[in-house]
Amino acid sequence: TWHRLRMAYAAVEQGLQLQVTGDATCTLKLLAKDGIYLTDLPRDITTVILFPGARADVAISCTCATYPCTGMLASNANRRLQRPGGRGRGGGPGPNDMVAADLLELSVTAGASSTL
């Protein structure tokens, strides 16, 4: 079973690199970026990259070796909490720093119509 995720990332400075981790084996397909559908639809991806103000439409389908299982849609990128200032630059994160965060827990169960 496929599910559609419409993601909007309302951040100011840091980005997200989202991947599925855990027991679930998931397939991700990119459908649209910033509301514009891709010309070659869908595109197989392993990571959803979102920068401040970005939107993405992603289709996801998960299976398990043994049911039920769980997965986590998460960004585990290294995050630097402060950058040293100097030469007129302020401290704090820059636009290329990535956030580490768990966004969505995926509970996968078996059945005639699997649920996510």
Biopython code that builds the backbone (N, CA, C, O; Angstrom):
import numpy as np
from Bio.PDB.StructureBuilder import StructureBuilder

atoms = [
    (1, "THR", "N", (0.842, -1.175, 0.000)),
    (1, "THR", "CA", (0.000, 0.000, 0.000)),
    (1, "THR", "C", (0.885, 1.236, 0.000)),
    (1, "THR", "O", (1.867, 1.308, 0.739)),
    (2, "TRP", "N", (0.537, 2.192, -0.820)),
    (2, "TRP", "CA", (1.284, 3.446, -0.908)),
    (2, "TRP", "C", (0.550, 4.537, -0.141)),
    (2, "TRP", "O", (-0.679, 4.592, -0.130)),
    (3, "HIS", "N", (1.330, 5.403, 0.498)),
    (3, "HIS", "CA", (0.791, 6.554, 1.216)),
    (3, "HIS", "C", (1.531, 7.793, 0.729)),
    (3, "HIS", "O", (2.728, 7.747, 0.446)),
    (4, "ARG", "N", (0.802, 8.896, 0.636)),
    (4, "ARG", "CA", (1.400, 10.147, 0.172)),
    (4, "ARG", "C", (1.665, 11.054, 1.368)),
    (4, "ARG", "O", (0.787, 11.276, 2.203)),
    (5, "LEU", "N", (2.881, 11.571, 1.438)),
    (5, "LEU", "CA", (3.258, 12.535, 2.469)),
    (5, "LEU", "C", (3.490, 13.881, 1.794)),
    (5, "LEU", "O", (4.314, 13.990, 0.886)),
    (6, "ARG", "N", (2.769, 14.898, 2.232)),
    (6, "ARG", "CA", (3.005, 16.263, 1.746)),
    (6, "ARG", "C", (3.760, 16.986, 2.850)),
    (6, "ARG", "O", (3.206, 17.258, 3.916)),
    (7, "MET", "N", (5.007, 17.292, 2.597)),
    (7, "MET", "CA", (5.870, 17.878, 3.616)),
    (7, "MET", "C", (6.144, 19.341, 3.310)),
    (7, "MET", "O", (6.378, 19.720, 2.163)),
    (8, "ALA", "N", (6.111, 20.153, 4.353)),
    (8, "ALA", "CA", (6.516, 21.556, 4.255)),
    (8, "ALA", "C", (7.472, 21.807, 5.418)),
    (8, "ALA", "O", (7.164, 21.469, 6.561)),
    (9, "TYR", "N", (8.610, 22.388, 5.133)),
    (9, "TYR", "CA", (9.620, 22.621, 6.163)),
    (9, "TYR", "C", (9.728, 24.117, 6.415)),
    (9, "TYR", "O", (10.328, 24.852, 5.632)),
    (10, "ALA", "N", (9.143, 24.550, 7.513)),
    (10, "ALA", "CA", (9.082, 25.973, 7.842)),
    (10, "ALA", "C", (10.195, 26.344, 8.813)),
    (10, "ALA", "O", (9.937, 26.689, 9.966)),
    (11, "ALA", "N", (11.418, 26.272, 8.344)),
    (11, "ALA", "CA", (12.568, 26.641, 9.162)),
    (11, "ALA", "C", (13.180, 27.920, 8.611)),
    (11, "ALA", "O", (12.839, 28.373, 7.518)),
    (12, "VAL", "N", (14.080, 28.486, 9.384)),
    (12, "VAL", "CA", (14.727, 29.718, 8.958)),
    (12, "VAL", "C", (16.117, 29.454, 8.393)),
    (12, "VAL", "O", (16.492, 30.038, 7.376)),
    (13, "GLU", "N", (16.889, 28.572, 9.047)),
    (13, "GLU", "CA", (18.285, 28.426, 8.644)),
    (13, "GLU", "C", (18.727, 27.012, 8.303)),
    (13, "GLU", "O", (19.547, 26.839, 7.401)),
    (14, "GLN", "N", (18.221, 26.004, 8.983)),
    (14, "GLN", "CA", (18.794, 24.670, 8.850)),
    (14, "GLN", "C", (17.940, 23.765, 7.976)),
    (14, "GLN", "O", (16.728, 23.951, 7.870)),
    (15, "GLY", "N", (18.582, 22.785, 7.354)),
    (15, "GLY", "CA", (17.884, 21.857, 6.483)),
    (15, "GLY", "C", (17.686, 20.500, 7.123)),
    (15, "GLY", "O", (18.187, 20.231, 8.215)),
    (16, "LEU", "N", (16.943, 19.641, 6.424)),
    (16, "LEU", "CA", (16.702, 18.266, 6.858)),
    (16, "LEU", "C", (17.113, 17.305, 5.758)),
    (16, "LEU", "O", (16.887, 17.574, 4.578)),
    (17, "GLN", "N", (17.714, 16.192, 6.136)),
    (17, "GLN", "CA", (17.969, 15.070, 5.227)),
    (17, "GLN", "C", (17.243, 13.883, 5.831)),
    (17, "GLN", "O", (17.737, 13.263, 6.773)),
    (18, "LEU", "N", (16.073, 13.562, 5.295)),
    (18, "LEU", "CA", (15.209, 12.546, 5.881)),
    (18, "LEU", "C", (15.437, 11.178, 5.261)),
    (18, "LEU", "O", (15.495, 11.038, 4.039)),
    (19, "GLN", "N", (15.566, 10.166, 6.119)),
    (19, "GLN", "CA", (15.683, 8.775, 5.689)),
    (19, "GLN", "C", (14.855, 7.919, 6.635)),
    (19, "GLN", "O", (14.579, 8.318, 7.766)),
    (20, "VAL", "N", (14.458, 6.732, 6.163)),
    (20, "VAL", "CA", (13.723, 5.800, 7.009)),
    (20, "VAL", "C", (14.715, 4.851, 7.663)),
    (20, "VAL", "O", (15.527, 4.219, 6.986)),
    (21, "THR", "N", (14.642, 4.757, 8.996)),
    (21, "THR", "CA", (15.491, 3.853, 9.758)),
    (21, "THR", "C", (14.595, 2.896, 10.539)),
    (21, "THR", "O", (13.399, 3.146, 10.687)),
    (22, "GLY", "N", (15.160, 1.817, 11.032)),
    (22, "GLY", "CA", (14.397, 0.875, 11.845)),
    (22, "GLY", "C", (14.186, -0.447, 11.137)),
    (22, "GLY", "O", (14.887, -0.775, 10.180)),
    (23, "ASP", "N", (13.192, -1.218, 11.627)),
    (23, "ASP", "CA", (12.924, -2.560, 11.113)),
    (23, "ASP", "C", (12.193, -2.560, 9.780)),
    (23, "ASP", "O", (12.323, -3.511, 9.009)),
    (24, "ALA", "N", (11.436, -1.526, 9.494)),
    (24, "ALA", "CA", (10.645, -1.476, 8.258)),
    (24, "ALA", "C", (11.550, -1.240, 7.054)),
    (24, "ALA", "O", (12.513, -0.477, 7.126)),
    (25, "THR", "N", (11.229, -1.902, 5.952)),
    (25, "THR", "CA", (11.908, -1.665, 4.684)),
    (25, "THR", "C", (10.965, -0.814, 3.844)),
    (25, "THR", "O", (9.902, -1.276, 3.429)),
    (26, "CYS", "N", (11.360, 0.426, 3.597)),
    (26, "CYS", "CA", (10.460, 1.368, 2.930)),
    (26, "CYS", "C", (11.037, 1.839, 1.603)),
    (26, "CYS", "O", (12.248, 1.996, 1.448)),
    (27, "THR", "N", (10.144, 2.058, 0.657)),
    (27, "THR", "CA", (10.486, 2.626, -0.642)),
    (27, "THR", "C", (9.927, 4.035, -0.689)),
    (27, "THR", "O", (8.758, 4.256, -0.374)),
    (28, "LEU", "N", (10.768, 4.994, -1.085)),
    (28, "LEU", "CA", (10.354, 6.391, -1.209)),
    (28, "LEU", "C", (10.377, 6.792, -2.670)),
    (28, "LEU", "O", (11.302, 6.447, -3.406)),
    (29, "LYS", "N", (9.354, 7.524, -3.088)),
    (29, "LYS", "CA", (9.295, 8.039, -4.458)),
    (29, "LYS", "C", (8.930, 9.515, -4.398)),
    (29, "LYS", "O", (7.912, 9.888, -3.816)),
    (30, "LEU", "N", (9.767, 10.354, -5.004)),
    (30, "LEU", "CA", (9.516, 11.788, -5.046)),
    (30, "LEU", "C", (8.522, 12.090, -6.158)),
    (30, "LEU", "O", (8.723, 11.694, -7.306)),
    (31, "LEU", "N", (7.443, 12.799, -5.809)),
    (31, "LEU", "CA", (6.403, 13.151, -6.773)),
    (31, "LEU", "C", (6.497, 14.608, -7.217)),
    (31, "LEU", "O", (6.331, 14.914, -8.398)),
    (32, "ALA", "N", (6.766, 15.512, -6.257)),
    (32, "ALA", "CA", (6.794, 16.944, -6.575)),
    (32, "ALA", "C", (7.723, 17.668, -5.614)),
    (32, "ALA", "O", (7.930, 17.228, -4.483)),
    (33, "LYS", "N", (8.279, 18.782, -6.074)),
    (33, "LYS", "CA", (9.093, 19.664, -5.247)),
    (33, "LYS", "C", (8.489, 21.057, -5.326)),
    (33, "LYS", "O", (8.245, 21.570, -6.419)),
    (34, "ASP", "N", (8.249, 21.669, -4.177)),
    (34, "ASP", "CA", (7.667, 23.010, -4.095)),
    (34, "ASP", "C", (6.380, 23.135, -4.902)),
    (34, "ASP", "O", (6.120, 24.176, -5.505)),
    (35, "GLY", "N", (5.574, 22.071, -4.913)),
    (35, "GLY", "CA", (4.280, 22.095, -5.586)),
    (35, "GLY", "C", (4.334, 21.860, -7.079)),
    (35, "GLY", "O", (3.298, 21.883, -7.743)),
    (36, "ILE", "N", (5.526, 21.631, -7.625)),
    (36, "ILE", "CA", (5.679, 21.408, -9.067)),
    (36, "ILE", "C", (5.993, 19.931, -9.285)),
    (36, "ILE", "O", (7.001, 19.420, -8.796)),
    (37, "TYR", "N", (5.111, 19.248, -10.030)),
    (37, "TYR", "CA", (5.308, 17.825, -10.279)),
    (37, "TYR", "C", (6.504, 17.605, -11.199)),
    (37, "TYR", "O", (6.771, 18.405, -12.095)),
    (38, "LEU", "N", (7.214, 16.512, -10.962)),
    (38, "LEU", "CA", (8.378, 16.169, -11.772)),
    (38, "LEU", "C", (7.934, 15.747, -13.164)),
    (38, "LEU", "O", (6.841, 15.206, -13.334)),
    (39, "THR", "N", (8.778, 15.993, -14.156)),
    (39, "THR", "CA", (8.441, 15.590, -15.523)),
    (39, "THR", "C", (8.525, 14.078, -15.676)),
    (39, "THR", "O", (7.733, 13.488, -16.410)),
    (40, "ASP", "N", (9.472, 13.443, -14.994)),
    (40, "ASP", "CA", (9.573, 11.980, -14.967)),
    (40, "ASP", "C", (9.074, 11.524, -13.608)),
    (40, "ASP", "O", (9.795, 11.610, -12.613)),
    (41, "LEU", "N", (7.849, 11.042, -13.566)),
    (41, "LEU", "CA", (7.180, 10.772, -12.311)),
    (41, "LEU", "C", (6.952, 9.287, -12.137)),
    (41, "LEU", "O", (6.556, 8.655, -13.116)),
    (42, "PRO", "N", (7.159, 8.682, -11.014)),
    (42, "PRO", "CA", (7.849, 9.192, -9.831)),
    (42, "PRO", "C", (9.344, 8.913, -9.910)),
    (42, "PRO", "O", (9.791, 8.116, -10.735)),
    (43, "ARG", "N", (10.108, 9.565, -9.057)),
    (43, "ARG", "CA", (11.563, 9.376, -9.010)),
    (43, "ARG", "C", (11.914, 8.608, -7.737)),
    (43, "ARG", "O", (11.558, 9.027, -6.636)),
    (44, "ASP", "N", (12.610, 7.490, -7.891)),
    (44, "ASP", "CA", (13.050, 6.711, -6.730)),
    (44, "ASP", "C", (14.104, 7.505, -5.964)),
    (44, "ASP", "O", (15.053, 8.020, -6.554)),
    (45, "ILE", "N", (13.932, 7.601, -4.645)),
    (45, "ILE", "CA", (14.891, 8.310, -3.801)),
    (45, "ILE", "C", (15.136, 7.502, -2.535)),
    (45, "ILE", "O", (14.327, 6.650, -2.170)),
    (46, "THR", "N", (16.242, 7.767, -1.874)),
    (46, "THR", "CA", (16.525, 7.160, -0.575)),
    (46, "THR", "C", (16.531, 8.212, 0.525)),
    (46, "THR", "O", (16.404, 7.880, 1.703)),
    (47, "THR", "N", (16.679, 9.479, 0.148)),
    (47, "THR", "CA", (16.740, 10.586, 1.094)),
    (47, "THR", "C", (15.872, 11.729, 0.598)),
    (47, "THR", "O", (15.913, 12.081, -0.580)),
    (48, "VAL", "N", (15.084, 12.308, 1.499)),
    (48, "VAL", "CA", (14.312, 13.513, 1.187)),
    (48, "VAL", "C", (15.102, 14.684, 1.750)),
    (48, "VAL", "O", (15.336, 14.750, 2.956)),
    (49, "ILE", "N", (15.515, 15.607, 0.890)),
    (49, "ILE", "CA", (16.288, 16.768, 1.328)),
    (49, "ILE", "C", (15.379, 17.983, 1.312)),
    (49, "ILE", "O", (14.812, 18.335, 0.278)),
    (50, "LEU", "N", (15.244, 18.624, 2.476)),
    (50, "LEU", "CA", (14.412, 19.816, 2.610)),
    (50, "LEU", "C", (15.244, 20.951, 3.185)),
    (50, "LEU", "O", (15.843, 20.815, 4.251)),
    (51, "PHE", "N", (15.277, 22.058, 2.479)),
    (51, "PHE", "CA", (15.919, 23.262, 2.975)),
    (51, "PHE", "C", (14.842, 24.231, 3.432)),
    (51, "PHE", "O", (13.671, 24.005, 3.127)),
    (52, "PRO", "N", (15.175, 25.297, 4.146)),
    (52, "PRO", "CA", (14.163, 26.213, 4.666)),
    (52, "PRO", "C", (13.169, 26.660, 3.594)),
    (52, "PRO", "O", (13.554, 27.104, 2.513)),
    (53, "GLY", "N", (11.884, 26.531, 3.920)),
    (53, "GLY", "CA", (10.821, 26.944, 3.011)),
    (53, "GLY", "C", (10.486, 25.935, 1.933)),
    (53, "GLY", "O", (9.609, 26.192, 1.108)),
    (54, "ALA", "N", (11.157, 24.792, 1.913)),
    (54, "ALA", "CA", (10.944, 23.799, 0.855)),
    (54, "ALA", "C", (9.719, 22.937, 1.148)),
    (54, "ALA", "O", (9.323, 22.751, 2.298)),
    (55, "ARG", "N", (9.135, 22.420, 0.069)),
    (55, "ARG", "CA", (8.024, 21.472, 0.159)),
    (55, "ARG", "C", (8.355, 20.268, -0.707)),
    (55, "ARG", "O", (9.054, 20.387, -1.713)),
    (56, "ALA", "N", (7.849, 19.117, -0.312)),
    (56, "ALA", "CA", (8.056, 17.896, -1.095)),
    (56, "ALA", "C", (6.836, 16.998, -0.952)),
    (56, "ALA", "O", (6.275, 16.854, 0.134)),
    (57, "ASP", "N", (6.439, 16.397, -2.065)),
    (57, "ASP", "CA", (5.400, 15.370, -2.069)),
    (57, "ASP", "C", (6.110, 14.044, -2.299)),
    (57, "ASP", "O", (6.780, 13.858, -3.314)),
    (58, "VAL", "N", (5.959, 13.122, -1.348)),
    (58, "VAL", "CA", (6.669, 11.853, -1.390)),
    (58, "VAL", "C", (5.679, 10.713, -1.183)),
    (58, "VAL", "O", (4.830, 10.778, -0.294)),
    (59, "ALA", "N", (5.787, 9.668, -2.005)),
    (59, "ALA", "CA", (5.009, 8.446, -1.807)),
    (59, "ALA", "C", (5.888, 7.461, -1.047)),
    (59, "ALA", "O", (7.083, 7.343, -1.321)),
    (60, "ILE", "N", (5.282, 6.748, -0.082)),
    (60, "ILE", "CA", (6.039, 5.806, 0.733)),
    (60, "ILE", "C", (5.265, 4.492, 0.855)),
    (60, "ILE", "O", (4.048, 4.485, 1.038)),
    (61, "SER", "N", (5.994, 3.392, 0.750)),
    (61, "SER", "CA", (5.424, 2.060, 0.933)),
    (61, "SER", "C", (6.412, 1.252, 1.764)),
    (61, "SER", "O", (7.607, 1.231, 1.469)),
    (62, "CYS", "N", (5.910, 0.581, 2.810)),
    (62, "CYS", "CA", (6.790, -0.150, 3.720)),
    (62, "CYS", "C", (6.354, -1.604, 3.867)),
    (62, "CYS", "O", (5.166, -1.924, 3.816)),
    (63, "THR", "N", (7.346, -2.476, 4.050)),
    (63, "THR", "CA", (7.104, -3.886, 4.337)),
    (63, "THR", "C", (7.990, -4.295, 5.512)),
    (63, "THR", "O", (8.870, -3.545, 5.935)),
    (64, "CYS", "N", (7.740, -5.497, 6.029)),
    (64, "CYS", "CA", (8.512, -6.011, 7.163)),
    (64, "CYS", "C", (8.946, -7.443, 6.890)),
    (64, "CYS", "O", (8.282, -8.171, 6.151)),
    (65, "ALA", "N", (10.049, -7.838, 7.481)),
    (65, "ALA", "CA", (10.445, -9.246, 7.436)),
    (65, "ALA", "C", (9.469, -10.054, 8.284)),
    (65, "ALA", "O", (9.040, -11.135, 7.881)),
    (66, "THR", "N", (9.116, -9.531, 9.460)),
    (66, "THR", "CA", (8.071, -10.105, 10.314)),
    (66, "THR", "C", (7.182, -8.961, 10.789)),
    (66, "THR", "O", (7.671, -7.900, 11.179)),
    (67, "TYR", "N", (5.878, -9.189, 10.753)),
    (67, "TYR", "CA", (4.914, -8.142, 11.126)),
    (67, "TYR", "C", (4.511, -8.305, 12.582)),
    (67, "TYR", "O", (4.479, -9.433, 13.072)),
    (68, "PRO", "N", (4.202, -7.225, 13.296)),
    (68, "PRO", "CA", (4.350, -5.832, 12.891)),
    (68, "PRO", "C", (5.791, -5.373, 13.065)),
    (68, "PRO", "O", (6.590, -6.041, 13.722)),
    (69, "CYS", "N", (6.116, -4.230, 12.472)),
    (69, "CYS", "CA", (7.436, -3.634, 12.639)),
    (69, "CYS", "C", (7.285, -2.116, 12.639)),
    (69, "CYS", "O", (6.217, -1.584, 12.339)),
    (70, "THR", "N", (8.361, -1.438, 12.978)),
    (70, "THR", "CA", (8.322, 0.023, 13.004)),
    (70, "THR", "C", (9.535, 0.590, 12.285)),
    (70, "THR", "O", (10.574, -0.059, 12.157)),
    (71, "GLY", "N", (9.372, 1.794, 11.829)),
    (71, "GLY", "CA", (10.456, 2.555, 11.228)),
    (71, "GLY", "C", (10.325, 3.995, 11.680)),
    (71, "GLY", "O", (9.306, 4.380, 12.253)),
    (72, "MET", "N", (11.333, 4.778, 11.432)),
    (72, "MET", "CA", (11.307, 6.183, 11.815)),
    (72, "MET", "C", (11.768, 7.012, 10.629)),
    (72, "MET", "O", (12.838, 6.774, 10.070)),
    (73, "LEU", "N", (10.950, 7.988, 10.250)),
    (73, "LEU", "CA", (11.367, 8.958, 9.242)),
    (73, "LEU", "C", (12.101, 10.042, 10.011)),
    (73, "LEU", "O", (11.490, 10.807, 10.757)),
    (74, "ALA", "N", (13.405, 10.105, 9.828)),
    (74, "ALA", "CA", (14.225, 10.956, 10.679)),
    (74, "ALA", "C", (15.359, 11.589, 9.898)),
    (74, "ALA", "O", (15.764, 11.111, 8.839)),
    (75, "SER", "N", (15.857, 12.683, 10.459)),
    (75, "SER", "CA", (17.057, 13.339, 9.958)),
    (75, "SER", "C", (18.125, 13.136, 11.017)),
    (75, "SER", "O", (18.015, 13.667, 12.123)),
    (76, "ASN", "N", (19.156, 12.374, 10.687)),
    (76, "ASN", "CA", (20.208, 12.117, 11.671)),
    (76, "ASN", "C", (21.493, 12.841, 11.316)),
    (76, "ASN", "O", (22.578, 12.430, 11.726)),
    (77, "ALA", "N", (21.370, 13.926, 10.550)),
    (77, "ALA", "CA", (22.549, 14.699, 10.160)),
    (77, "ALA", "C", (23.170, 15.339, 11.393)),
    (77, "ALA", "O", (22.480, 15.670, 12.357)),
    (78, "ASN", "N", (24.464, 15.504, 11.344)),
    (78, "ASN", "CA", (25.151, 16.167, 12.447)),
    (78, "ASN", "C", (24.706, 17.615, 12.530)),
    (78, "ASN", "O", (24.538, 18.287, 11.513)),
    (79, "ARG", "N", (24.521, 18.076, 13.732)),
    (79, "ARG", "CA", (24.087, 19.454, 13.942)),
    (79, "ARG", "C", (25.097, 20.168, 14.816)),
    (79, "ARG", "O", (25.405, 19.717, 15.919)),
    (80, "ARG", "N", (25.607, 21.270, 14.327)),
    (80, "ARG", "CA", (26.509, 22.086, 15.109)),
    (80, "ARG", "C", (25.668, 23.173, 15.770)),
    (80, "ARG", "O", (25.040, 23.974, 15.078)),
    (81, "LEU", "N", (25.651, 23.209, 17.100)),
    (81, "LEU", "CA", (24.775, 24.146, 17.789)),
    (81, "LEU", "C", (25.263, 25.579, 17.685)),
    (81, "LEU", "O", (24.442, 26.494, 17.609)),
    (82, "GLN", "N", (26.544, 25.802, 17.679)),
    (82, "GLN", "CA", (27.059, 27.153, 17.541)),
    (82, "GLN", "C", (28.283, 27.147, 16.657)),
    (82, "GLN", "O", (29.104, 26.231, 16.703)),
    (83, "ARG", "N", (28.386, 28.171, 15.863)),
    (83, "ARG", "CA", (29.563, 28.365, 15.034)),
    (83, "ARG", "C", (30.308, 29.558, 15.622)),
    (83, "ARG", "O", (29.691, 30.585, 15.906)),
    (84, "PRO", "N", (31.599, 29.446, 15.808)),
    (84, "PRO", "CA", (32.329, 30.575, 16.366)),
    (84, "PRO", "C", (32.220, 31.798, 15.465)),
    (84, "PRO", "O", (32.295, 31.692, 14.241)),
    (85, "GLY", "N", (32.043, 32.954, 16.082)),
    (85, "GLY", "CA", (31.966, 34.205, 15.324)),
    (85, "GLY", "C", (33.359, 34.676, 14.945)),
    (85, "GLY", "O", (34.346, 33.977, 15.172)),
    (86, "GLY", "N", (33.429, 35.851, 14.373)),
    (86, "GLY", "CA", (34.717, 36.406, 13.981)),
    (86, "GLY", "C", (34.631, 37.008, 12.601)),
    (86, "GLY", "O", (33.821, 36.583, 11.777)),
    (87, "ARG", "N", (35.458, 37.989, 12.351)),
    (87, "ARG", "CA", (35.493, 38.666, 11.059)),
    (87, "ARG", "C", (34.111, 39.168, 10.642)),
    (87, "ARG", "O", (33.740, 39.106, 9.469)),
    (88, "GLY", "N", (33.360, 39.663, 11.619)),
    (88, "GLY", "CA", (32.056, 40.233, 11.285)),
    (88, "GLY", "C", (30.937, 39.220, 11.159)),
    (88, "GLY", "O", (29.792, 39.589, 10.895)),
    (89, "ARG", "N", (31.254, 37.944, 11.345)),
    (89, "ARG", "CA", (30.204, 36.922, 11.260)),
    (89, "ARG", "C", (29.676, 36.628, 12.651)),
    (89, "ARG", "O", (30.434, 36.596, 13.621)),
    (90, "GLY", "N", (28.397, 36.418, 12.741)),
    (90, "GLY", "CA", (27.794, 36.045, 14.010)),
    (90, "GLY", "C", (27.961, 34.565, 14.266)),
    (90, "GLY", "O", (28.350, 33.811, 13.375)),
    (91, "GLY", "N", (27.669, 34.155, 15.472)),
    (91, "GLY", "CA", (27.683, 32.740, 15.791)),
    (91, "GLY", "C", (26.396, 32.096, 15.318)),
    (91, "GLY", "O", (25.624, 32.701, 14.575)),
    (92, "GLY", "N", (26.171, 30.889, 15.744)),
    (92, "GLY", "CA", (24.927, 30.206, 15.397)),
    (92, "GLY", "C", (25.049, 29.405, 14.122)),
    (92, "GLY", "O", (26.054, 29.488, 13.417)),
    (93, "PRO", "N", (24.025, 28.631, 13.830)),
    (93, "PRO", "CA", (24.060, 27.755, 12.661)),
    (93, "PRO", "C", (23.965, 28.529, 11.365)),
    (93, "PRO", "O", (23.368, 29.604, 11.306)),
    (94, "GLY", "N", (24.556, 27.973, 10.337)),
    (94, "GLY", "CA", (24.498, 28.580, 9.015)),
    (94, "GLY", "C", (23.497, 27.868, 8.135)),
    (94, "GLY", "O", (22.912, 26.871, 8.558)),
    (95, "PRO", "N", (23.279, 28.352, 6.915)),
    (95, "PRO", "CA", (22.252, 27.784, 6.050)),
    (95, "PRO", "C", (22.547, 26.368, 5.573)),
    (95, "PRO", "O", (21.639, 25.684, 5.101)),
    (96, "ASN", "N", (23.797, 25.905, 5.684)),
    (96, "ASN", "CA", (24.118, 24.559, 5.210)),
    (96, "ASN", "C", (24.155, 23.522, 6.326)),
    (96, "ASN", "O", (24.423, 22.348, 6.068)),
    (97, "ASP", "N", (23.889, 23.942, 7.566)),
    (97, "ASP", "CA", (23.851, 22.997, 8.676)),
    (97, "ASP", "C", (22.550, 22.207, 8.623)),
    (97, "ASP", "O", (21.513, 22.733, 8.219)),
    (98, "MET", "N", (22.609, 20.950, 9.030)),
    (98, "MET", "CA", (21.440, 20.078, 9.006)),
    (98, "MET", "C", (20.971, 19.786, 10.424)),
    (98, "MET", "O", (21.784, 19.701, 11.345)),
    (99, "VAL", "N", (19.673, 19.632, 10.600)),
    (99, "VAL", "CA", (19.052, 19.363, 11.888)),
    (99, "VAL", "C", (18.921, 17.859, 12.102)),
    (99, "VAL", "O", (18.627, 17.123, 11.160)),
    (100, "ALA", "N", (19.135, 17.401, 13.327)),
    (100, "ALA", "CA", (18.880, 16.004, 13.686)),
    (100, "ALA", "C", (17.529, 15.947, 14.388)),
    (100, "ALA", "O", (17.347, 16.579, 15.429)),
    (101, "ALA", "N", (16.572, 15.192, 13.828)),
    (101, "ALA", "CA", (15.229, 15.134, 14.413)),
    (101, "ALA", "C", (14.496, 13.883, 13.960)),
    (101, "ALA", "O", (14.663, 13.429, 12.828)),
    (102, "ASP", "N", (13.676, 13.323, 14.861)),
    (102, "ASP", "CA", (12.749, 12.252, 14.507)),
    (102, "ASP", "C", (11.430, 12.914, 14.144)),
    (102, "ASP", "O", (10.880, 13.666, 14.948)),
    (103, "LEU", "N", (10.912, 12.650, 12.946)),
    (103, "LEU", "CA", (9.706, 13.334, 12.495)),
    (103, "LEU", "C", (8.454, 12.484, 12.517)),
    (103, "LEU", "O", (7.383, 12.978, 12.869)),
    (104, "LEU", "N", (8.563, 11.216, 12.148)),
    (104, "LEU", "CA", (7.368, 10.403, 11.985)),
    (104, "LEU", "C", (7.693, 8.952, 12.293)),
    (104, "LEU", "O", (8.604, 8.376, 11.697)),
    (105, "GLU", "N", (6.945, 8.352, 13.229)),
    (105, "GLU", "CA", (7.111, 6.928, 13.503)),
    (105, "GLU", "C", (6.163, 6.152, 12.605)),
    (105, "GLU", "O", (4.971, 6.451, 12.533)),
    (106, "LEU", "N", (6.705, 5.151, 11.922)),
    (106, "LEU", "CA", (5.931, 4.330, 11.001)),
    (106, "LEU", "C", (5.653, 2.983, 11.658)),
    (106, "LEU", "O", (6.585, 2.226, 11.928)),
    (107, "SER", "N", (4.386, 2.675, 11.918)),
    (107, "SER", "CA", (3.983, 1.376, 12.458)),
    (107, "SER", "C", (3.369, 0.583, 11.323)),
    (107, "SER", "O", (2.307, 0.943, 10.816)),
    (108, "VAL", "N", (4.028, -0.493, 10.921)),
    (108, "VAL", "CA", (3.596, -1.267, 9.756)),
    (108, "VAL", "C", (2.982, -2.578, 10.233)),
    (108, "VAL", "O", (3.605, -3.331, 10.981)),
    (109, "THR", "N", (1.746, -2.844, 9.788)),
    (109, "THR", "CA", (1.057, -4.085, 10.132)),
    (109, "THR", "C", (0.666, -4.807, 8.858)),
    (109, "THR", "O", (0.521, -4.186, 7.805)),
    (110, "ALA", "N", (0.493, -6.121, 8.950)),
    (110, "ALA", "CA", (0.121, -6.919, 7.781)),
    (110, "ALA", "C", (-1.391, -7.062, 7.712)),
    (110, "ALA", "O", (-2.088, -6.945, 8.720)),
    (111, "GLY", "N", (-1.880, -7.315, 6.515)),
    (111, "GLY", "CA", (-3.302, -7.541, 6.323)),
    (111, "GLY", "C", (-3.636, -7.449, 4.854)),
    (111, "GLY", "O", (-2.755, -7.252, 4.018)),
    (112, "ALA", "N", (-4.922, -7.594, 4.537)),
    (112, "ALA", "CA", (-5.356, -7.480, 3.144)),
    (112, "ALA", "C", (-4.994, -6.112, 2.601)),
    (112, "ALA", "O", (-4.642, -5.973, 1.430)),
    (113, "SER", "N", (-5.082, -5.096, 3.457)),
    (113, "SER", "CA", (-4.689, -3.740, 3.088)),
    (113, "SER", "C", (-3.800, -3.235, 4.204)),
    (113, "SER", "O", (-4.292, -2.774, 5.234)),
    (114, "SER", "N", (-2.496, -3.316, 4.006)),
    (114, "SER", "CA", (-1.556, -2.909, 5.049)),
    (114, "SER", "C", (-1.771, -1.455, 5.411)),
    (114, "SER", "O", (-2.111, -0.634, 4.560)),
    (115, "THR", "N", (-1.571, -1.145, 6.681)),
    (115, "THR", "CA", (-1.724, 0.233, 7.134)),
    (115, "THR", "C", (-0.379, 0.778, 7.553)),
    (115, "THR", "O", (0.528, 0.036, 7.931)),
    (116, "LEU", "N", (-0.273, 2.073, 7.479)),
    (116, "LEU", "CA", (0.967, 2.747, 7.845)),
    (116, "LEU", "C", (0.634, 3.825, 8.840)),
    (116, "LEU", "O", (1.527, 4.537, 9.300)),
]
sb = StructureBuilder()
sb.init_structure("model")
sb.init_model(0)
sb.init_chain("A")
sb.init_seg("    ")
for serial, (resi, resn, name, xyz) in enumerate(atoms, 1):
    if name == "N":
        sb.init_residue(resn, " ", resi, " ")
    sb.init_atom(name, np.array(xyz, "f"), 0.0, 1.0, " ", f" {name:<3s}", serial, name[0])
structure = sb.get_structure()
